[in-house]
Amino acid sequence: MIRTRYYIGLTTRHGEPVSHEMQEQAIECCASAYSGGCTAYYVEGCWRGQRERTLILEAMTDDRLPDIARQLGMLADQDTVLWTAEPVTAGFVKVRA
């Protein structure tokens, strides 16, 4: 499996905050691209010497989907979106029958 992460700054390329609605749309975009869903978490990052809130979307898949980064960047009005992909050993454990 491959763990893919997308790092989206929550300040637009024009210096405005990314709206809550845009953030929700980005999460939905990622979740729909990965039929198994995704995990979203907020962190504080640094870009070009400035601190900013950052949304990280993480998904497990068998494929790399770099085009999703472009879609997420358009939703959040970004110049760039960092994406990473790394192979991991993972699986699901059935808890209840």
Secondary structure, 3 states (H helix, E strand, C coil): CEEEEEEEECECCCCCECCHHHHHHHHHHHHHHCCCCCEEEEEEEEECCEEEEEEEEEEEECCCCCHHHHHHHHHCCCCCCEEEEEECCCCCCCCCC
